[in-house]
């Protein structure tokens, strides 16, 4: 004879599964801290078909980042307070970051040595699932960034939270 679940048992089971799933997601996400502002200043769609190809030689060999038929572009101003950090995350497409003020140290899942960028410098993050975290290590100065995200799916987020890959000792 088969045992049947009551409606109440089914609801309890589904609720428990939903709570467990939510806790699992919360456990792996690494939220930012010390972000003073993150104002999106513009978001737009390319009118024409646009392919993007970026070549970056960052000292670890050349990286070629390609995007075919790029979709939306988003521009954002971010201010990170002293000791603040972005939390581990990635982006759907490549990102150009200009450090307008202060300093930012970027750590990637592949290289935990970190690379520091100062006011007036810019760098490219390859996006496309490449997880990283950025810190403002200054005890007293804000870091201001102007960021352009490429190939953002229409109406979708340009920042994708990622779990700490466990490759860095912090």
N, C-alpha and C positions, 0 to 999 in steps of 0.2 A: 504494500500500500504506500502511495506517495504522500509525503507530508506537504501541505500547502501553507504558504505564508499568508497571514492575515494582511489586510490593507495597512494596518498600523505597523506591523513588522516590516513591511516593504518600505514605508515612509521612513522609519527609523534607520533602516539599512542604507537607503539612498542618502539620507541626511548625514550619516556617519561617513559615507564614502565622499561626499562633497566637502565636508570639513577636513577630512584627511588629505584630500587633493589640495585644498587651499593652504593647509599647513605645510605641505611638501613644497609648494611653489614659494611660499614665504621663507622657508628654510634655505632655499638655494639662491634667492635673489639677494644681491648685496646693495642695499639702498645707499644713495648719496647722503652726505652730511655737510653742513656748512655752506650750502648753495644759497646765496643771498637773493639772487634773481636769475631767471632763465626766460627772458622775454623773447618770444617769437616776433621778429620785426617784419617778416614777409614770407609768403608761401605762394608759389605759382607753378603752373604746368607749362612745359615746353610746348609751343605752338607747332614747331616743325620737328621732324624726326632728328634726334640728337644722339650721336655716339660719343662717348668720352673715353679717352685713353690717356693715362697718366703714367709717366716713368719716374720712379723715385730711386735714387741711389743714396741710401741713408747710412752707408758705411758697412752694411751687412750684405752687400750685393744688391744688384738692381731688382726692383720689384715693378712689374707692369700691371696696372690696374685697368681693367676694361669694363665698360658698361655699354651695352647695346640698347638703343631706344630708351634713353633715360626718360623718366617720368617727371615727377615733381621735384622742385628745389625749394629748400627751406633755409631761411637765414635767422640766426638767433644770437642774442647777446646774453652771455652768461657771466655772472659775478660769483666767484668762490671766495668765501671769507677765510681768514687765517686758520690754518690747520684743516680746512675743508677738503673734501674729496668727492669724486663723481660716483663712486660705486662701480663695480665691474659691469660693463655693458658693451654693446656693439651697435652697428648701424647697418641699414639695408644696403647702402651704397657708399661710395667714397665721400670723405669729409675734408674740407680745407679749414684749418684753424689758424686764426691770427691772434697772437697774444698782444693785446692792446696795453695792458698794464700788469705789473707784477711778474711772477714767474710761475710756471706750471711744469710739474714733473710727470711724465707719461710712462707708465709701466704696461707692458703687454704680456699676454699669456706665454709668449715665446722668450721674452727677455725681461727678467726682473731687475736688471741693473738700473733701469730708469734712464730717461733722457730728459734734461731740463731745457725748457725754452723760456726766453726772456722777452720783455716788452719789445715790440718791433720785429719779432721773429714769427715765422709761420711754419706750419708743417701739414702733412697730408696723412690722414688715417685711411687705410684701405677699405674699411667697412666690410661688408659682405661676410658678416659673422666673425670678424677678427676681434676678439674680446680684449679689453684694456680697462685701466683705471687711471685717473689723473688726480694728482694731489697738489694743493697749495701748501708747501711746507713752511711758509713764512709765519712767524709768530705774531706779526703785527700788520701785514699788508694784504689787501685784497688782490685777487687776480681777476682781470677782466679779459674775456675772450669774445671774439666775433667769429661765428662759425657758419659755414655754408655746407649744407647736406645735399648731396646729389642722389638721384635715383630713389627717391622716397615713393613708395606706392601711394597712389591717390587716397587721401583721407586716412592714411595709416601713420603710425608713430615713426619718428626719425631716430629714436633711441630705443634700443631693445635691451632690457635688463638681462644680465648674464650671471650665472653662478660664479663664485670664486673658483678659478681652476685649480687652486691648491699648489700652483707652481712657484708662488712667491712666499717669502717668510713673514709677511705682515698680515 
